[in-house]
Amino acid sequence: MTGTTSEELLAAQACLRLLHTARAALSDTSSVSPAAAASLLAGPLAEADDALRRAGLAGNEAALLDRIYDLAPPPRACEGAGRPVLPAPVARSCAREGSQS
């Protein structure tokens, strides 16, 4: 990870937990009512909001996405180019190779 502080890492992890919880809660609307989904998401949403504030990333989606991309597994080698090739949406990190973020 390039330049990612522990607070930024915690914020990125909290946002990923929120994303996974939202996907699970909203994937089958026939079995989970909107009210139940809202109550399931309340905790992860509050955790993510708090973590983003502590990391100074609240309202800074570009920096947050950079931190989330930093959580990706190590890249595989590109065919012939010597640069990493990753499946979307992590492919953006290839463009950041060598950046000072």
N, C-alpha and C positions, 0 to 999 in steps of 0.2 A: 504494500500500500504506500502510495506516495503522498506524504504530507498530511495524512489523516490522523487527527488527534483521537484520543480515546473517547472524548465526549461526542465527536462527530460519528465515530464508529457505533457508539451506543444509540445515537439518533437514527442512523441508517438501519440498524438492526430492529429498532422499535417500529420503524416505518414498514419494514418487510413483514414483521409480525402482524401489523395492522392489515397489510395487503392480503396476507394468507388467511387471516380471520375473515376479512370481507369476502374473499372468494368463497370460502367455505359456507359462510352464513347466507350468501346471496345466490349460491349455485343452484339451489332447489327451492324456488319460491313456493312450490306446492306444499312443502313440509315445514317451512320456516316463515312465519308471518312477518310483515314489516316491523311490527312492534318487538317481536322476539329478536329479529336481526339487529334492530337499534340497540337493544339491551346487550346483545353479545358484542357489539362494536364499541360500546361506551368506554370500557376499560382500556382496550388497545389504543383507542383514539386519544384518550387523556394521557396515556403513557407516551405516545408519539409526540403530542403537542408539548409536553413537559421536556422531553429529551431534545426536541428541536430548539426550544427556547434556551436550554442550558448550553447547547452546542453553538448557539448564535446562528442557526440555520433557518429559523422561522422566517418565512417570506422569501427565502433564497433557494428556489427550486433547483437552479442550475448547480449550485454547490452541493445541495443534498443529493442530486442524481450522481454527481461525481463520487460522493462517498459511497453510495449504493453500488456503483460500478466497481469500486475498490474491494467490495466484498466478493466479487466473482472469483471462481477458481482460477489458478494460473492458466494463461493462454497456451493454446497449442501452436506449433510452428506453422506458418503459412506455406503454401506450396510455392517454393522457389523464391519468395521474397524475403524470407528470414524475419517476417513480422508476424505477430499473433493473428490468428483467425478465430473468432468466437461467434457462437450463434447469437442472433438478435435476442434481447436488446442489449447484450453486453458488448457487441461489436464496436460500440462507440468508444470503448476504452482503447482500441487500436489507434484511434486518432489522437489520443492523449499520450501516447508513448513518448516518454522523455519530457513531458510537461512538468512544470513546477507547481502543480495544484496543491 
